[in-house]
Amino acid sequence: MRETYDLLPWFLICLLLPYCLMWLVVPRKWLLSLPLLIYAIAMVFIADDVRVRYGGSDPFYSFLQVSIGIAITFVILLPLVEGMLRLCLIPFVKTSEARSRITEAVYWFAAGLIIPFTILEARLFSRYPGTILMPALIAAAVLMVAIFIILRRRGARRNPSLLLPGYSLGTSIMLAISMFYGAQVSSAAGTLAQDTPYCVRSNSTFVISMLDMTPLTLISRGISEYHAELIVETKPKAMAYNWSWRNLTFTPIPPDHMHSDSCSES
């Protein structure tokens, strides 16, 4: 913790530099962004304390990480993107009012688009089975579109409502990417085991469906130091492999690091 607090001045400098640029290009967002900036700074240190006390797999830590990511997105990333877009539109869109309408709409749509990936990065839903999580996320995306359509039909033309279809599109892209990588995990496990019985374990849970093998769910969750363990029941001793998202492959686990040496618990 002491080393973390020693880095506070550098953290503030790195945060204030882009924030000053944001203030120059999009001054209207400054007062609205200031509370989020304060929140993001405070939550960084609270989240670090939670991680030290309870571990990175604690649900509250994941929730804080998501909230920090969303706050920083609104404070730094989106205003800078909006400012650059405003400058790029000058040669093509003559009036300042028209440029403001376009950039404001892009701002809110992009906000919704980014939020699902913030959730993915913080692994907020890693404790839930994929067979429940995936349909729930799809249903939420459909619901957001339905709410957006209802609001527009009732005459709500405010740009913040564009956050809803942006979130739906971001969730759809996130799920498509997750399923793509989930298929790779399943294929790699089957290829490595061939005709030998095998199972895949994430933390204390054996995963069966490909829906449980996505980046949303297949991560280290407290007990195991690996994202997932592939146990191939070879004779006379089972072989265990660690799944790496960075390398997209299973690699052998040393015997003294094995969390389980059989699939008998599944």
C-alpha distance (Angstrom), angle and dihedral (degrees) to the residues before:
residue distance angle dihedral
M1 . . .
R2 3.82 . .
E3 3.82 91.2 .
T4 3.79 89.7 50.5
Y5 3.79 93.1 53.9
D6 3.80 90.9 45.7
L7 3.81 87.5 61.3
L8 3.81 92.4 53.3
P9 3.86 96.1 97.7
W10 3.81 91.7 51.5
F11 3.77 90.7 46.0
L12 3.81 90.8 52.5
I13 3.81 92.1 48.5
C14 3.82 92.5 50.2
L15 3.79 89.9 47.9
L16 3.80 97.0 45.1
L17 3.82 96.1 50.4
P18 3.82 96.2 63.2
Y19 3.80 88.4 36.6
C20 3.82 90.4 59.3
L21 3.80 89.1 49.8
M22 3.79 89.1 50.8
W23 3.81 89.8 51.6
L24 3.81 89.8 54.0
V25 3.80 97.5 48.7
V26 3.80 100.7 35.1
P27 3.83 108.8 22.8
R28 3.80 93.4 165.0
K29 3.79 90.7 67.7
W30 3.80 95.2 50.8
L31 3.80 100.5 88.0
L32 3.80 91.8 41.1
S33 3.80 91.6 49.2
L34 3.79 96.8 47.7
P35 3.85 95.8 79.8
L36 3.82 89.4 48.0
L37 3.80 90.5 50.9
I38 3.80 91.4 52.5
Y39 3.81 90.3 46.1
A40 3.83 92.8 49.9
I41 3.83 92.4 50.8
A42 3.81 93.1 48.0
M43 3.81 94.4 45.3
V44 3.82 93.0 50.8
F45 3.80 90.1 65.2
I46 3.79 95.3 37.9
A47 3.82 90.0 51.5
D48 3.80 90.6 48.7
D49 3.79 90.0 53.0
V50 3.82 91.0 48.8
R51 3.82 90.2 50.2
V52 3.82 91.9 51.3
R53 3.80 93.4 46.9
Y54 3.80 102.0 39.4
G55 3.81 106.6 13.4
G56 3.78 133.4 -108.5
S57 3.80 92.4 -77.8
D58 3.80 93.7 65.6
P59 3.86 110.2 119.1
F60 3.81 91.9 -135.5
Y61 3.80 90.2 55.9
S62 3.82 90.8 53.1
F63 3.80 90.8 48.5
L64 3.81 91.0 51.5
Q65 3.80 90.5 48.8
V66 3.81 90.8 53.4
S67 3.80 92.5 48.4
I68 3.82 91.3 48.6
G69 3.80 91.3 49.8
I70 3.81 92.5 50.0
A71 3.82 92.1 46.5
I72 3.82 92.9 50.4
T73 3.81 89.6 46.5
F74 3.80 91.0 57.0
V75 3.82 94.9 39.2
I76 3.81 101.0 46.7
L77 3.79 118.1 1.1
L78 3.78 103.8 46.5
P79 3.83 97.9 42.0
L80 3.82 90.4 50.0
V81 3.80 91.3 48.5
E82 3.79 89.7 48.1
G83 3.79 91.3 49.6
M84 3.81 93.1 50.4
L85 3.80 91.1 46.6
R86 3.80 89.9 50.9
L87 3.81 90.0 54.3
C88 3.82 92.7 46.5
L89 3.80 91.1 51.8
I90 3.82 94.7 55.8
P91 3.85 95.4 88.5
F92 3.82 92.4 46.0
V93 3.82 105.8 34.9
K94 3.79 113.6 51.1
T95 3.80 104.9 -164.6
S96 3.78 125.3 64.1
E97 3.80 90.7 -139.6
A98 3.81 92.6 57.9
R99 3.80 91.4 47.8
S100 3.80 89.8 51.1
R101 3.81 92.0 52.3
I102 3.80 92.8 50.3
T103 3.80 96.2 45.4
E104 3.80 92.7 44.7
A105 3.81 91.0 53.3
V106 3.83 91.5 47.5
Y107 3.82 89.8 48.4
W108 3.80 94.8 58.3
F109 3.81 95.9 38.4
A110 3.83 90.7 50.6
A111 3.81 90.0 48.3
G112 3.79 90.9 58.2
L113 3.79 90.8 43.9
I114 3.82 93.6 55.0
I115 3.82 99.4 44.4
P116 3.87 96.3 75.7
F117 3.81 90.6 53.2
T118 3.79 89.8 50.9
I119 3.81 87.4 54.8
L120 3.82 90.2 48.7
E121 3.81 92.7 49.8
A122 3.81 92.3 51.0
R123 3.85 91.3 44.8
L124 3.77 91.2 -134.8
F125 3.81 94.3 164.9
S126 3.79 98.8 41.3
R127 3.81 92.4 114.1
Y128 3.80 95.3 61.8
P129 3.83 128.3 83.0
G130 3.79 113.1 -103.4
T131 3.80 91.4 -131.8
I132 3.82 87.8 64.9
L133 3.80 99.8 30.8
M134 3.82 99.0 52.2
P135 3.83 96.8 52.8
A136 3.81 89.6 43.7
L137 3.81 92.2 53.9
I138 3.80 91.5 46.6
A139 3.80 90.4 50.0
A140 3.82 90.3 49.5
A141 3.82 90.9 51.4
V142 3.82 91.5 50.6
L143 3.81 90.2 46.8
M144 3.81 91.4 53.4
V145 3.80 91.2 53.7
A146 3.81 91.0 47.7
I147 3.83 91.5 51.0
F148 3.81 90.3 48.4
I149 3.81 91.8 52.0
I150 3.81 91.6 47.9
L151 3.80 91.7 49.7
R152 3.81 92.0 49.9
R153 3.80 92.6 48.0
R154 3.78 89.1 52.8
G155 3.78 90.3 54.3
A156 3.82 100.3 -100.0
R157 3.80 101.8 149.4
R158 3.77 97.8 164.0
N159 3.80 114.7 132.1
P160 3.85 95.2 -131.0
S161 3.81 87.8 72.8
L162 3.82 87.2 68.8
L163 3.80 86.3 74.4
L164 3.84 87.7 77.1
P165 3.84 99.4 60.9
G166 3.81 88.5 38.5
Y167 3.80 89.4 56.4
S168 3.81 90.9 47.6
L169 3.80 92.6 51.6
G170 3.82 91.8 45.2
T171 3.82 90.8 50.0
S172 3.81 91.2 49.1
I173 3.81 91.9 50.9
M174 3.82 91.3 45.5
L175 3.82 91.6 50.9
A176 3.81 92.6 46.6
I177 3.82 90.9 51.7
S178 3.81 91.2 45.2
M179 3.80 92.1 51.6
F180 3.82 90.7 48.0
Y181 3.79 91.4 55.2
G182 3.79 92.0 40.1
A183 3.81 88.5 58.3
Q184 3.81 89.0 52.6
V185 3.81 91.8 53.6
S186 3.80 91.7 49.4
S187 3.80 92.7 46.0
A188 3.82 93.4 47.0
A189 3.82 91.5 50.4
G190 3.81 92.8 49.9
T191 3.80 92.5 45.8
L192 3.80 93.2 49.8
A193 3.81 95.6 45.8
Q194 3.82 95.6 39.2
D195 3.83 106.6 174.4
T196 3.80 95.4 -11.9
P197 3.84 118.1 104.8
Y198 3.81 111.6 -105.2
C199 3.80 143.4 165.7
V200 3.79 136.3 -161.8
R201 3.77 120.0 -132.4
S202 3.80 128.0 -165.3
N203 3.79 111.5 -173.2
S204 3.83 105.6 -44.3
T205 3.82 94.1 -26.3
F206 3.78 127.9 93.7
V207 3.78 110.6 -141.5
I208 3.78 121.2 -146.8
S209 3.79 108.2 164.7
M210 3.80 123.9 67.8
L211 3.83 85.1 -126.4
D212 3.82 87.0 70.5
M213 3.81 92.7 53.0
T214 3.81 99.2 66.3
P215 3.82 128.0 109.0
L216 3.81 87.3 -105.0
T217 3.79 92.9 65.4
L218 3.81 112.0 10.1
I219 3.80 101.8 82.0
S220 3.77 138.8 112.7
R221 3.80 105.3 -76.6
G222 3.77 106.7 -176.2
I223 3.81 110.7 -71.7
S224 3.79 102.6 53.7
E225 3.79 120.6 52.7
Y226 3.81 89.3 -147.8
H227 3.79 132.2 75.6
A228 3.79 89.1 -123.9
E229 3.78 139.8 -17.2
L230 3.78 121.8 -136.1
I231 3.81 109.7 -154.6
V232 3.80 114.4 -162.9
E233 3.80 111.1 -169.3
T234 3.78 98.8 -138.6
K235 3.81 120.1 161.9
P236 2.98 134.5 -74.5
K237 3.84 90.4 5.4
A238 3.78 130.2 15.3
M239 3.81 119.3 -116.6
A240 3.80 122.0 -134.8
Y241 3.80 127.9 -156.3
N242 3.80 133.7 -170.5
W243 3.80 121.0 -133.7
S244 3.81 114.2 -136.3
W245 3.81 119.8 -163.4
R246 3.78 89.2 -163.1
N247 3.81 94.7 56.9
L248 3.84 96.2 25.8
T249 3.77 91.1 -136.6
F250 3.81 144.2 96.5
T251 3.80 116.7 -108.4
P252 3.83 127.0 -171.6
I253 3.81 117.4 -91.7
P254 3.83 117.3 -138.5
P255 3.84 110.2 -111.4
D256 3.81 92.9 -116.6
H257 3.83 89.9 56.2
M258 3.79 97.4 49.8
H259 3.79 114.6 122.6
S260 3.81 93.5 -163.5
D261 3.77 134.0 4.8
S262 3.81 100.2 -159.9
C263 3.78 144.2 35.3
S264 3.78 93.0 -132.0
E265 3.82 91.6 110.4
S266 3.82 92.7 60.1
